[in-house]
Structure formats: C-alpha cells, structure tokens
C-alpha cells in the first residue's frame, strides 16, 4: 500500500471537521514548499508561532521558565 492510499483510507474515517484540519495542513505544507525564501517574503503569511518555531529550544543553559527564578519577577505587575 502506498503512502497516498494509507492517508486516503485514514482520511475517509475521520469526521468532516478533522478532514478539514487535514486539508488545511496539507495546504500549509504545499504553500511552504512553493514559497521562495527571500528576505522580503520570508515571514510573509506566517503566524508568530510558525516564525518562532525555528528558534524554539536554541538556548540550552537557561531556565525553562524565567518565573522559576524570583529575581526575574521583581517588580512584575507594578
């Protein structure tokens, strides 16, 4: 069985709202593969989350959450 056939079989049993999510994701992947990566349009059409994903996890030595160190929270909310 090909990947395409497996995807179609699994897609058929999903409820219509989940099928729409799959379609949205496929269209997202398709749009990413057709975009040229130039400085002028690199971020065009991207959400903040999509733009930030490449930077997630790049700082290995920092605390996982700045709120774990009380000094970072000094003056917060004042």
N, C-alpha and C positions, 0 to 999 in steps of 0.2 A: 504494500500500500504506500502510495506517495504521501509526502507531507501535505500537499494540497487536498488530497482525498480525506486524510485524517482530520484536517482542520474543518472541512465541509461537513463531515459526519458529526463532529462535536458541536459545530455551529448550529446544526439543524435541531438539536435537542434543547438548546438554550431558549429561555423566554425572550420575547421580542426586545425588551429593554436591554438585556445583556447582549443580544445580537447587535443592537445599535452601538453599544460600547466597543464591541469588537471592530465594527466598521469604522468608528471614529479613530481607533488606534491604528488600524491599517492605513487610513488616510493620512494620519500623522506621520507614520513611518514613510509613506510614499512621498509626502511633501519634503521630509528631511533629506531623502535620497536625491531629489531633483533640485534642491537649492544649491546654488554655488556659494561657497564660503568666501565672501569678500568682506573687508572691514565695513563697508557701507551697509550691507544687509545681513550681517552675521546674526544679529539679535532680532531682526525684524520678524514679527509674528510669533515670537517665543514668549512664553509666560515667564515670570520671575523664577518660578520653580525650575523650569527647564534650563534657564540660563545658569542657575546656581548649581545644578547637579554636577557639573564638571569640577566644581570646587569643593564639593562635599567630601569630608574626610582627609583633606590635604594637610591639616595641622594635626600631627600625631602626638605632640607632647603636651598640649593644652588640656585644661579640664574639660570634661564632656559637657558641662553646663556651668556657665560663669556664676550662677547663683549658688554653686557649691562652696564658693569662697566668699565669706561675708564682706571682705573689703571691696569687692566689686559692686556690692549692693548699697554701700554707704551713700546716703543722700537720695536714694531712689524713691520717687514718688513725692518728693518735697517741692 
